[in-house]
Amino acid sequence: MTSLNNEEGSARTEMPVICGKPNPYVINLICKENGIKQDSHGVPLEKMVMIGDNLHTDIRLGANASIDTCLVLTGVSPSAEYVQE
């Protein structure tokens, strides 16, 4: 296991934030930084969509962030895999 150190070289005490897909952290951060909330700026959260070519990362990220998803079948996840799930 690797430890993270601060600028002084001592071990950090806070837990790292895992922000890779399918964790919705990045979507939440984008919304927070841009003031996007339900009915905010005339763009409700329901108008967002996650477009991706991987069921296990891109589409799951959209589902975890409670936004709509669009699977592109020309990428990582072939249509046969989509039918199986």
C-alpha positions in Angstrom: 0.0 0.0 0.0 1.3 3.5 -0.9 1.0 6.4 1.5 0.4 10.0 0.5 2.6 12.7 2.0 2.0 16.4 2.4 4.5 19.1 1.5 6.5 18.6 4.7 6.9 14.9 4.0 4.7 13.6 6.8 1.8 11.2 6.1 -1.5 12.8 5.3 -4.4 11.9 7.6 -7.4 12.6 5.3 -8.9 9.9 3.1 -8.3 10.3 -0.6 -11.3 11.1 -2.8 -11.9 8.5 -5.5 -13.2 10.4 -8.5 -12.9 7.9 -11.3 -15.8 6.5 -13.2 -18.4 5.3 -12.1 -18.1 7.4 -9.0 -20.5 10.4 -9.4 -18.0 12.8 -7.7 -17.0 14.5 -10.9 -20.6 15.1 -12.0 -21.5 16.5 -8.5 -18.4 18.7 -8.7 -19.3 20.1 -12.1 -22.8 20.8 -10.9 -21.6 22.5 -7.7 -19.0 24.7 -9.5 -21.5 25.8 -12.1 -24.5 26.2 -9.9 -26.5 23.5 -11.7 -29.3 22.3 -9.6 -32.8 21.2 -10.3 -34.5 24.2 -12.0 -31.3 26.3 -11.6 -30.4 28.5 -14.6 -33.3 27.1 -16.5 -31.3 23.8 -16.9 -32.7 21.2 -14.5 -30.4 18.2 -13.6 -32.8 16.0 -15.6 -31.6 17.7 -18.8 -28.1 16.3 -18.3 -27.0 13.2 -20.2 -23.9 11.0 -19.9 -22.8 9.7 -23.3 -20.3 6.8 -23.4 -19.2 3.6 -25.0 -18.7 1.5 -21.8 -21.6 0.0 -19.8 -19.5 -0.6 -16.7 -18.0 2.9 -16.4 -19.7 5.6 -18.5 -23.3 4.4 -18.3 -23.0 3.3 -14.6 -21.6 6.8 -13.8 -24.7 8.4 -15.3 -26.9 6.0 -13.3 -25.0 6.7 -10.1 -25.3 10.5 -10.7 -29.0 10.1 -11.4 -28.7 11.6 -14.9 -29.8 10.1 -18.2 -27.4 8.0 -20.3 -26.7 7.2 -23.9 -24.7 4.2 -24.9 -22.7 4.4 -28.1 -22.5 0.9 -29.6 -19.5 1.5 -31.7 -17.0 1.6 -28.8 -16.0 -0.6 -25.9 -19.3 -2.3 -25.2 -20.6 -4.1 -28.2 -24.4 -4.4 -28.8 -24.3 -8.1 -27.8 -23.0 -7.2 -24.3 -25.8 -4.7 -24.0 -28.5 -7.3 -24.8 -27.0 -9.7 -22.2 -27.3 -7.2 -19.4 
